[in-house]
Amino acid sequence: MALRMSTKQARELGIIPKPAPSTGGMNSLEERYAGYMKQTGLIYYFEPWKLILVHGIPHQRREVTYKVDFLVLNRFWMPWFDEPRYAHLNAYHEKLFQWEIHEVKGYWREDARLKIKFAAEKCPYLVFKGVTWNRKERIWEFESF
């Protein structure tokens, strides 16, 4: 006679392993980068968007998506604002900002690099940057797409 039980019962008895809990938070590298942005005074949002790059591949029911790591509000600075003839614009200088997408990676895989390049082509009004931590020099390295 076969013993029948539900998946839930089998998990409770330890027959089927329980799925790993989804934290939905930052990994250690993203936490370190968030701390760096706080120190530098940047305003950021963690995983605010999921960009749909391709709406349904033919003969498949899935979309190609790209989940943004950080949406950063960065102060936009133009060097000519410092010239005396543009002194009247200094009052507006504090109000100029641009949105940037920062993708934090320990190392880049080819598919991730292709996705961020494609997203940068689809959204030319945003600045896309790849961020990696250089362990030898102990600095953040930035790459623009």
Buried (B, 14 or more C-beta within 10 A) or exposed (E): EEEEEEEEEEBEEEEEEEEEEEEEEBEEBBEEBBEBBEEEEBEBEBBEEEBEBEEEEEEEEEEBEBEBBBBBEBEEEEEEEEEEEEEEEEEEBEEEEEBBBBBBBEEEEEEBBEBBEBBBEEBEEBBBBBBBBEEEEEEBEEBEB
